[in-house]
Amino acid sequence: MADREMNLDGEEAGKWKEETRRALAEIALGVRERGHLVYWDTYRDVGYEIYESLDPETTPPDYEIIPPEPRVVGM
């Protein structure tokens, strides 16, 4: 939980914007970490696993890696 924090510069309790409340809920639920969504870290990790499994001899140079959504969300 050490990474779940947010800078609230000058905002008083009760006067937070909806955006701030949403970010705090995302932090508490573990969806946001260090100012960004955990989804994109997982998306990148899954994409890298796919990249590592490709054969450079048979993969076309313009091959686009798109990690499957169920695998990203399910990790």
N, C-alpha and C positions, 0 to 999 in steps of 0.2 A: 503494500500500500504506500510505500515511500514515494512512488512516482505519481501518485494521484493527488495532484495539487494544482491550484490555479491562482493567478495573480488577480486580485479584485480592486486594483488601484482606485481608491476614493469612492467606491460604490457603497452606499449605506444599506443595511438590512431593510427589507421591505420596499426598496426602490430599485431592485435589480430588474434589468430588462429580460424579456422572454429568452433572448439569446443566451444570456448568462445562466439563467435557470436550466436551460437545456444542456449547456456545457457541464454544469455541475452534476446533473443527473447522469450524463454520459460518463463522467469521471467515477461517480459512485458505482455505476453498473459495470465498470471495466471496459467500456467501449471507447473511451478517449484516454490517451496517455501522453504525457509530455507535449500537450498542445495539438495533437493530431489524432485521427481515428486509427484504432488498432487494425481495422479492416485493411487499410492500405499496406501495413507491414506484412500481414498474412498474405495478401494478394501478391506482393513482391516475392515473398518466400516460396509460395506455390509456383509462381512463374519461373523462379530460378531453378526449382527442382525439375520442372519440365525442360528447361533449357539444358540442364546438365544431362538429362536422359536422351537428348537428341544426338543422332549420329551426324557429325559434320560432313561426312562423305555423301550422304543422301539427302540432307536438309537443304532446300533452296535458300539462297541468301536473303530473299525477301519474306521468309516465313515469319508469320506473326504469331506470337505466343499469347494466347488468351486463356488465363486460368479459369477452370470451370467454377461457376458460382457456388454449387453445393460443396465443393472441396474447400473453397475459401472460407465460407461461413461455418462449415462443420469442423474446422480445425480447432 
